[in-house]
């Protein structure tokens, strides 16, 4: 397998949907909402982007519709977990399953097809020619570059802006935040809605940027990989970026190996194998660190024999 600029170019394409969804998940995590419904929100964004682009003739109107539809879909999670105190994991899984059935039904209803909708007249997102950036960084859609900017904005927002600091405070100590006049529910609602918007943009990039079509369940586990990226990156924007980049490279390598004759089943599994290995290594490292810390604390609590003798 050759390693060239085209491989890294495709890795950035594969990175973008995962990165945008993972940033949304990280914001929810910082607000104290564990969002595993990223897969379903992204799938809703994929369908809404294609439908909006097809019926309006504008890819950017499709992107706008994707963001709004995914945010509206995220409201189900917000109401269920924040207002009704439901289990976020159960609701997230339910949203993922509902999105598969709902988009499949709408595909048959709106387009009269089953499985995949594709048409030469479907408007996709054009690449931006920035030749001075080189072949790897040039030629991507605006959403790709926007995702890189979103990492910087999210990092500064969470670390410096008063609203970002309050959001973190709500996630870490909601009762203490409430005593200071900060509404935990308000910030959690905004976090979940922001997550929906970002997942909608992720779906739009996947359906109109990476390809120009809609296929049933086309997210193919990318939302789950985004959840893992949030965990590996510890809900830090830069950490999430690095984790998503790892999975993007794995997906690009899988496609390249498929072109070299490897079975599709083996190459499709590459990102998920990397996910499992990364989770295993991360868990092992955290467990080792926790054991080392507890051992050190135990040693500090134990009084030295010299002090025991001196006190007696």
C-alpha positions in Angstrom: 0.0 0.0 0.0 1.4 3.4 -1.0 1.3 6.3 1.3 0.8 9.5 -0.6 -1.1 12.8 -0.4 -4.3 11.3 -1.7 -4.4 9.0 1.3 -4.2 11.9 3.8 -6.6 13.9 1.7 -9.2 11.1 2.1 -8.3 10.8 5.8 -9.4 14.5 6.3 -12.6 13.7 4.5 -13.3 10.7 6.7 -12.3 12.8 9.8 -14.8 15.6 9.4 -18.1 13.9 10.1 -16.6 12.2 13.1 -15.0 15.4 14.4 -18.1 17.5 14.1 -20.3 14.9 15.9 -17.6 14.3 18.6 -17.4 18.1 19.3 -21.1 18.0 19.9 -20.8 15.1 22.2 -17.9 16.8 24.1 -20.0 19.9 24.7 -22.8 17.7 26.1 -20.3 15.8 28.2 -19.0 19.1 29.7 -22.6 20.1 30.5 -23.2 16.8 32.3 -25.3 15.1 29.6 -23.9 11.8 28.2 -25.0 11.9 24.6 -24.8 8.6 22.8 -27.5 9.6 20.3 -24.9 11.1 18.0 -25.4 8.3 15.4 -29.1 8.9 15.1 -28.7 12.7 14.9 -26.1 12.4 12.2 -28.3 10.1 10.2 -31.2 12.5 10.4 -28.8 15.2 9.2 -27.8 13.0 6.2 -31.3 12.6 5.1 -32.3 16.2 5.7 -29.3 17.5 3.7 -30.1 15.3 0.7 -33.8 16.1 0.8 -33.1 19.9 1.2 -30.6 19.9 -1.6 -32.9 17.9 -3.9 -36.1 19.9 -3.4 -34.4 23.3 -3.3 -31.6 22.8 -5.8 -29.1 24.3 -3.3 -26.6 22.3 -1.4 -26.3 25.0 1.3 -30.0 25.1 1.9 -29.7 21.3 2.4 -26.9 22.0 4.9 -29.1 24.5 6.8 -32.0 22.0 6.8 -29.8 19.3 8.1 -28.6 21.4 11.0 -32.2 22.5 11.9 -33.6 18.9 11.6 -30.9 17.4 13.7 -31.3 20.1 16.4 -35.0 19.4 16.5 -34.3 15.7 16.8 -31.9 16.4 19.6 -34.8 18.1 21.5 -36.2 14.7 22.2 -33.0 13.8 24.1 -33.0 17.2 25.9 -36.6 17.0 27.1 -36.3 13.4 28.0 -33.1 13.7 30.1 -33.2 17.2 31.4 -36.9 17.9 32.0 -38.3 14.4 32.5 -35.1 13.0 34.2 -35.0 10.0 31.9 -32.0 7.7 31.4 -29.7 9.3 28.8 -28.3 6.0 27.7 -31.7 4.4 27.0 -32.9 7.6 25.2 -29.8 7.8 23.1 -30.1 4.2 22.0 -33.8 4.7 21.2 -33.0 7.8 19.1 -30.4 5.8 17.1 -32.9 3.0 16.4 -35.7 5.5 15.6 -33.5 7.4 13.1 -32.8 4.2 11.1 -36.5 3.4 10.8 -37.6 7.0 10.3 -35.1 7.8 7.5 -35.9 4.5 5.8 -39.6 5.3 5.8 -39.0 8.9 4.6 -36.8 7.6 1.8 -39.6 5.5 0.4 -42.1 8.3 1.0 -40.2 11.3 -0.4 -38.2 9.7 -3.2 -40.1 6.5 -3.9 -36.9 4.3 -3.7 -35.5 1.8 -1.3 -32.0 1.4 -0.1 -30.2 4.4 -1.8 -31.2 7.6 -3.5 -28.7 9.1 -6.0 -29.2 11.4 -8.9 -26.8 13.4 -11.2 -29.0 16.5 -10.5 -28.4 16.3 -6.8 -26.3 19.3 -5.7 -23.3 18.5 -3.6 -20.8 20.6 -1.7 -18.0 21.9 -3.9 -14.4 21.8 -2.9 -12.6 25.0 -2.4 -9.4 25.3 -4.4 -6.7 26.6 -2.0 -3.6 25.6 -4.0 -1.2 27.3 -1.7 -2.1 24.8 1.1 -0.9 21.9 -0.9 -2.8 18.8 -2.2 -3.6 17.4 1.3 -5.3 20.5 2.7 -6.7 22.0 -0.5 -9.9 21.0 -2.4 -12.2 20.3 0.6 -15.6 21.6 1.2 -16.3 24.6 3.5 -17.6 22.3 6.2 -14.2 20.6 6.4 -12.4 23.9 7.1 -15.3 25.0 9.4 -14.7 21.8 11.5 -11.1 22.8 12.1 -12.2 26.3 13.2 -14.8 24.8 15.4 -12.1 23.0 17.4 -10.3 26.3 18.2 -13.6 28.1 19.0 -14.8 25.3 21.3 -11.4 25.2 23.1 -11.3 28.9 23.7 -15.0 29.0 24.6 -14.7 26.3 27.2 -11.5 27.6 28.7 -11.9 31.4 28.6 -15.5 32.5 27.9 -17.7 33.1 30.9 -20.5 31.0 29.3 -18.1 28.2 28.7 -16.9 28.3 32.3 -20.5 28.2 33.5 -21.2 25.3 31.2 -18.3 23.4 32.7 -19.5 24.3 36.2 -23.0 23.0 35.4 -21.5 19.7 34.4 -19.2 19.4 37.3 -21.3 20.7 40.2 -24.9 21.6 39.1 -26.1 22.2 42.6 -23.3 24.6 43.3 -23.9 26.4 40.0 -27.6 26.8 40.9 -26.7 28.4 44.2 -24.8 31.0 42.2 -27.8 31.8 40.0 -26.8 29.7 37.0 -29.6 27.6 35.6 -28.2 24.0 34.9 -31.2 23.1 32.7 -30.7 26.2 30.5 -27.1 25.4 29.8 -27.8 21.7 29.3 -30.5 22.4 26.8 -28.2 24.7 24.9 -25.5 22.0 25.0 -27.8 19.3 23.6 -29.1 21.7 20.9 -25.6 22.6 19.9 -24.7 18.9 19.7 -27.7 18.5 17.4 -26.6 21.3 15.1 -23.1 19.9 14.9 -24.4 16.4 14.1 -26.5 17.9 11.4 -23.5 19.5 9.8 -21.7 16.2 10.2 -24.5 14.4 8.3 -24.5 17.1 5.6 -20.8 16.7 5.1 -21.1 12.9 4.9 -24.1 13.0 2.4 -23.2 16.0 0.3 -19.4 16.4 0.8 -17.9 13.0 1.1 -20.5 11.5 -1.4 -23.6 12.9 -3.0 -26.3 10.5 -2.1 -28.4 9.1 0.7 -28.3 5.4 1.7 -30.1 3.7 4.5 -28.0 3.7 7.7 -25.2 5.4 5.8 -23.6 6.7 9.0 -22.5 3.1 9.5 -21.4 3.5 13.2 -19.6 6.8 12.8 -21.7 8.3 15.6 -20.6 5.5 17.9 -17.0 6.2 16.9 -17.6 9.9 17.7 -18.7 8.8 21.2 -15.5 6.9 21.6 -13.5 9.9 20.4 -15.2 12.0 23.2 -14.1 9.4 25.7 -10.5 9.1 24.4 -10.2 12.9 24.1 -11.7 13.4 27.6 -14.2 15.8 26.2 -11.4 18.3 25.3 -11.7 19.8 21.8 -8.0 19.2 20.9 -8.1 15.7 22.4 -11.3 15.0 20.4 -9.6 16.2 17.3 -6.6 13.8 17.8 -8.9 10.9 18.5 -11.1 11.6 15.4 -8.0 12.0 13.3 -6.9 8.5 14.3 -10.2 7.0 13.2 -10.2 9.1 10.0 -6.8 7.7 9.1 -7.9 4.2 9.9 -11.0 4.6 7.6 -8.8 6.0 4.7 -6.3 3.2 5.1 -9.2 0.7 5.0 -10.5 2.2 1.7 -7.0 2.1 0.2 -6.5 -1.6 1.2 -9.9 -2.4 -0.3 -8.7 -0.9 -3.6 -5.6 -3.2 -3.3 -7.8 -6.3 -3.3 -8.6 -6.9 0.4 -12.1 -8.1 1.1 -14.6 -5.3 1.8 -15.6 -6.9 5.1 -12.0 -6.7 6.4 -11.4 -3.1 5.3 -14.8 -1.9 6.7 -13.8 -3.3 10.1 -10.5 -1.3 10.2 -12.0 1.8 12.0 -13.8 -0.4 14.6 -10.7 -2.5 15.3 -8.8 0.7 15.9 -11.6 1.9 18.2 -11.5 -1.2 20.3 -7.7 -1.1 20.5 -7.7 2.6 21.5 -10.4 1.9 24.1 -8.4 -1.0 25.6 -5.2 1.0 25.8 -6.9 4.0 27.2 -8.7 2.0 29.9 -5.5 0.1 30.8 -3.6 3.4 31.1 -6.3 5.0 33.3 -6.5 1.9 35.5 -2.7 1.8 35.9 -2.7 5.5 36.8 -5.5 5.1 39.3 -3.7 2.2 41.0 -0.5 4.1 41.2 -2.3 7.1 42.7 -4.0 5.0 45.3 -0.8 3.2 46.2 1.0 6.6 46.6 -1.8 7.9 48.8 -1.6 4.8 51.0 2.1 5.3 51.5 1.6 8.9 52.5 -1.0 7.9 55.1 1.2 5.2 56.7 3.3 6.7 59.5 7.0 6.0 59.2 8.5 3.7 61.9 10.9 6.4 63.0 8.0 8.7 63.8 6.2 6.0 65.7 9.3 5.3 67.8 9.8 9.0 68.5 6.2 9.5 69.7 6.5 6.5 72.0 
